[in-house]
Amino acid sequence: MKKRMSLHNPIGLVYLVLFFLFFCCEKDPIKKEEVIEIDKKWDLEQIKASGKLRALTIYSGTTYYLYKGRPMGYEFELLERLAEYLEVDLEMIVADNVDALFEKLNNGEGDIVAHGLTITTDRKEDVSFTDHLYLTKQVLVQKKPDNWRSMRWGKLKKALVHDPIGLLGDTISVKDKPLYKERIYNLSEELGGIIYLDILPGELATDEIIEKVANEDIKYTIADNNIAGIMSTYYPVLDVKVPVSFSQRKAWATRHDSQNLLKATNNWLKQIKRKVDFNVIYNKYFKNKKYFRRRIKSNFYSLNKQQISHYDGLIKKHSKTINWDWRLVASQVYQESKFDPRVSSWAKASGLMQLMPKTAEELGVTNRSDPEQSIKGGTKYLKRIWKNFEHIPDSIQRIKFTMASYNCGMGHVFDAQRLAETRGLNKDVWDDNVETIILLLSEPKNYNHPVVKYGYVRGLEPYNYVKQIFERYQHYTKFITK
């Protein structure tokens, strides 16, 4: 006979209490997990609160790259404008390939995928697409004969494929991506024959694959007509006239649960599409043949070589004297002169590091236009300023104080520190503390404060100076190995 558990039985009562406690304790973690899931929501409100839009993209000759010390690219320039519209900073996050873009997005490692994505039904299951940025279609990329310039039209015509049906029985090399493979499968089906596939690594950029056709490493590939067209200006031996698809829409993407960000991005797109700027940016990267040829030939194009400027060697040499990352110093040199040693300012500063006449004299610089003298003198001046902030424990914050002082003078930075203290802010932290105060030193009620000794300063200049140098430095670290 089974024993019944009675409330009048002490042992039974103990079991009942334990049973109750066990299930109460089991329920609590579930509630906590539910709260955590809610907290994971990351949409426009959270992006604005963080002050940063994290954009996922891929390196390519049109999307995002470094050229002559400046981050550039079709997606990058549009993202700058989107971030400005949203009133946040921009952070670029680079993925190896399109699959990684989607993975990082849905893992919460980024907020928006900014890459020319073809809108497909399958992809809509994984992401939410923005309104399209532009239309394109896939074309066949093939190489003309070496002596094509001297060939008669009839003979040249016979040497090339002029209709997709001419690909039957032949092989096309494409990236290991469903979008490309399916296009060839569908093309084979449409033509009633077989086109063989040569599968290339998925992380290869379209630019690299097209270059393989020009170098005869592969016979054919397919690519979006805007990219193929601009690449053919650098490789005239390529023919990119044969379409192999209908028009396709290219867009960016957000997570399904980021509907407010998606809505804001679409609102921004509607506005910018009405501006001349939108078409100017597109033409710059996909239509301007001279610019493309000049850039792709340059040693200072990040997809070619690991160089920022002509003066990398000098910057590396003299950066060691202050123990700073040379790429950070390079970013400051760009901020000062855009790597032009002949440039002069209205205030009579000149040279790569824009030294003032009196400062140059104190530093032993006899020719401010001489790159080595300028960089040596500039880093020597940075070291002198650096010593005045040795009480600041955080090295990055100390660098920011040093750079701000280089721009507007130590006296104004000291003023901002003292005024920050009166406002209850940390005088030894630049970010969100002293940088906010230096902005106020252009107002009489602030520069006339008793603790302010050096008076008025246009605080926006050092504020932007430090911010822009560090933003550029982040780009440099993505492209240039130390």
C-alpha positions, 0 to 999 in steps of 0.5 A: 500500500502506498503511503499518503503524504499528510500535512499532519505528518512532520516528514511529509511537511518537510518534503512539501516545503522542499518541493515548494522551494525547489520549484520556486528556485527553478523558476527564478533563473527562467525569469532572469533569462527572459529579462536578459533576452529583453535587454539584448534588444538593440535598435535605434534607441540603443544605438543613439544611447551608445552614440555609435553606429556599428557598420559591417562591410567588406574590403573592396576597391569600391566599398571601403579602403584607404587611399593616400591616408584617407578612408574612402569607398562608396559605402563608407561615404554614404555611411558617414552621411547616415551617421551624421543623420542619426547624430552618432559616430561611425564605427567600421567593422570588416568581415571576410565575406558576405556570409560572415556579414550576416553572421556578425549582424545576427550575432549582434556584432554590428548594427547594419550591413553596408555592402552591395547586397542583392535582394533575394527571397532566401536572404530575406529570411535572414535579414531585413533589407533597406530600400535599394540604393541602385540597380545592377545586373550580372555580366560575363567577364572575359579576356580579349586576345592579346593583340585585340587592338590590331585585330579586325572586328570580324576576327575579334568577334569570333574570339569572344562570347557574345551571347550566354548560349556560347558558354554551353559546355564551357566553364565559369569560375565563381565564388563559392556563394549560392547567389553566383552558383544559382545564377549559373545553374539557372542559366544552364536550365534556361539555355537547355544545356550544361555550363560547368562551374569552377568554385573559387574561395568565398573570401575572394573579392570581386576585384581579385577574381576579375583580375584573375581573368585579366591575368588568364588565371581563369577563363570567365567569371560573372560580376555586377556590371558597375564593378566589372565596368570600372575594373575594365577601365584599368584592364582594357583587355577585358570584355564585360558587355554580355549580360547574364541576368536581369536587373537586380536591386542592391541594398543594405540590411539590418536585423529583423528586430531592428525595425526602427533603425530600418525605418530611419535608414529608409527615411534617410535614403529617401532624402539623400536620393533627392540630392545631387550628392548621392549621384556624385558619390556613385559616379565617383566610385563606379563611373570616374575612370580616371580617378579609378585608374590613378588610385589603383596604380598608387602605392598608397592604395591599401588594397595594393601595399601597406603604405599610408604616405611617402613619409612612413619611414620618417614617421616610424623613425621619430615616433619611437622617440615618444613611444607612440604607434606610428600610425597614430602619428601618421594620422596627426600628420594627415590632420595637419597637412594631408601629407603635403610638406609645402602647405601653409596656414593663415596663421603662418604654420607650415610643413608636414607638422604645421609648426609655427615660426617661433616654435620651430626656432625653439625646436631647432627646425631651420626649414619647416618645409623639409619633411624630416625636420618637420616630423622630427621637430613635431614629435619633439614638441609632442614629447615636450607637451607629453611631460606636462601631463605625466600625472594622467595615468591612462596613456590614451587619455594622456595622448588626447590631452597632448594632441589637444595642446598641440592644436590650441596650446597647453594654457587653454587645455589647463583652463579646461581642466580647471573649469571641469573640476568646478563642474564636478568632472574628472580633470584627468579624463579627456573623453566626455569630461574635459573635451566637453568643457573646452567646447564651452571656452568660446562663451564669455560666461565660461572664458571669464570664469575666475579659474580661466587664465588664458581666455577665449579659445575656439574649443570646437577646433581641439575637440574635432582635432582629437576626435578626427585623428583617433577616428582616422587612426582606427581606420589605419589600424584596420588596413595597415599592420604595425 
